[in-house]
C-alpha cells in the first residue's frame, strides 16, 4: 500500500485492500466484529515519517470545511462524553444494474457509496459495533499550544463553528451554537449516497501538525515573536471557554477497539486523545438508508424489521440532525497521558533523557527566572511565587483510600480586589498571564455570588438530547485552575451557587467530580490544581495559605519573559518537573522525616498529621522542581524554611490585606 495514497485517500486504500482481507476472513470469527478491516498498522508505519505526518491537516488549526474530502486528518481533544455503542452495516453486497455483485464495507463511514443504479444487500452476521465519543478542543488550552498545532506556517486557530443549516421539516432542532454542537448525535443509520459529491467551501488546506514538537527532545531554539507575551488581556472565564469548546466539538467514532493498539485501554471521559481519521461533515438525508432498505436489511439486527423501525424512530426523536456536528471516523488514536507535553518526547521515550539533561544544564537560569516572574505577578513576592510554581507542577501520584496523594493546592491571601469597573483582580490577570505562557492548560474562574449562582460547574446529563452537557470544572487531567476570590462580595448563594461551591470543595478534597445524571451522580476522576487569589483567607479548604507581602521596591518582571527561546525552555522545564515527581525517597530520609515530625510535635503540639503530609508533599515537589532523581535532606530543610516564613506571615499583624 503506497504511503501517499494511504495518507491522502485512506478510504480508497481500505477499499482496495478490502476484497483480499474479506476473502481471508469471511468465514472466521473476525467477520463478526470487522476487526480485520483496519488501517492501524500501515498508518502507524506511514506516520512514523515526520515529514509525512506534518503534512496531514490538523483540525485544531484549520476549519473542517477546508479539509479535502476523504483526506486523513488529525485532531487533539478531550473526551467530553462517551455515548452508547452503536451498530452499523459492516459488510454488504452492492448489486449493480447488470445483476453482478461485489462485497463492500461500511466501516469508517456513515454513507454507503453506490454506483449509479446500484442497490444495497446486507449480509448475514455483518452488523458491527463502534463507540461514539464527543471530543472537544482541550478546555483551558494555552494559546501557545494552539499556535503549535498550526505548525510553522502559523495558520490561525479555527473560529467557533456554527451549526450547519438544517434541511427538511423534520430537522427543526433549535438552540444556540454551543448547545447544538454539544447535543450532536451519537450515531445514525447509514444513508445511501447517489454518487454526487457535496460541494465544500474553501480550497484544500493542509495545516502542519505539531507532531514533530511532540516527538523531539527539548527545543531551545527561538520560537519567534509569536511566542512572546503580548499585553495584559483579562483571563477568559472557564465557563465561557467551555461554550467555545463545545462549538468546536467532533463526534469521534472508534471502531471495535481499533486504533489504540492491543494494550490500549478504552478511552474515558476527561482524557486527552490524539485522533487520526477521516472527516464527514454531514449526511444529506439522515436515516434515509434505513427507510430505503427492504426487510433484508434487518437480518443483522435480531431479524426484526419492526424492531429496527422502532430504533430508528427513537434515534430521530432523541438526536438532532447530523449536520450539527461533524463526525471523525478514527483509524488510529493515542491517549495523551497527564504528563504528556507538546514540547517533550513521550514519557519513557529514548529522547527524554536528552531533554532532561538539557533542562538540568539550564536549570540555574530557568528556575530562578520563572520564580521571579511569578513573584513579579504577585507584587514582588518571590515566596508566594515559589509556592505557586510548586503547586502548578503537582499531580495526583496515588490514593490512600479516597484521599488523593501528591496535590498541593494554594491560597494566596491579601490580594487587592478588582478596580472599579474591572472584571478581574490585578493579581488574577498577571498570574494567569504568566501561567498561560508556560503551562499547556490553565483556566480561570471568577468567584462572586452572582457568578456562582449563574455558572454551571458540574457536567449534567440532558435526558431529552441524550447527551452530557459540559461544566466549568470538566477539565483535562493535569490542568491548573486559578480562582479569583478577590471578586467575592456580599451576597446570597442560591441552590446552584451552593452546588458549585460544593463541587469545588469536592475537587479539592477528593480530586473527583460528581456528574449530575438527573436521578443520581457518577464520580469521575479529576486531577486539577487549584490556586486561589483572595483578599482574605479562602472560603475553600485549600490547606496551604500564604499571605501576600507586597514589595513596593520589587523588580520588574524578568526580561527573559519577552523572548521566545526562554519561554520554550521554561515550558519544557515545567513539563519535565511534572514528570520528575515520582522520585525516590531513601530509607535514611524516611527516618529523618519521622524524627523531625516527632520533635516538631513536641515543640508545637498544634502541628497535625495533615501538616506533616503537606511538608512531605512540598518536599517532593521541591526536589522535582530541581529535576532531582531523589529527595535529599536539603530539600526538606528548604521546605521547613518556607513553612516558617509562611507561618510568620500569618501571625504578623502587618500583613497586607
Secondary structure, 3 states (H helix, E strand, C coil): CCHHHHHHCHHHHHHHHHHHHHHHHCCCHHHHCCCCCCCHHHHHHHHCCHHHHHCCEECCCCCHHHCCCCCEEEEEEEEEEEEEEEEEECEEEEECCCCCEEEEECCCCCEEECCCCCEEEECCCCEEEEEEEEEECCCCECHHHHHHHCCCCCCCCCCCCCCCCCCCCCCCCCCCHHHHHHCCCCCCCCEEECCCCCCCCCCCCCCCCCHHHHHCCCCCCCCCHHHCCCCCCCCCEHHHHHHHHHHCCEEEEEECCCCCCCCCCCCCCCCEEEEEEEEECCCCCCCHHHHHCCHHHHHHCCCCHHHHHHHHHHHHHHCCCHHHCCEEEEEEEEEECCCCCCCCCCCCCHHHHHHHHHHHHCHHHHHHHHHHHHHHHCCCCHHHHHHHHHHHCCCCCEEECCEEECCCCEEEECCCCCCCCCCCCHHHHHHHHHHHHHCCEEEEEECCHHHHHHCCCCCEEECCCCEEECCCCCCCCCCEEEEEHHHCCCCCCCHHHHHHHHHHHHHHHHCEEEEECCCCEEEEECCCEEEEECCCCCCCCCCCEEECCCCCCCCCCCHHHHCHHHHHHHHHHHHHHHHCCCCECCHHHHHHHHHHHHHHHHHCCCCCHHHHHHHHHHHHHHHHHCCCCECCHHHHHHHHHHHHHHHHHHHCCCCCC
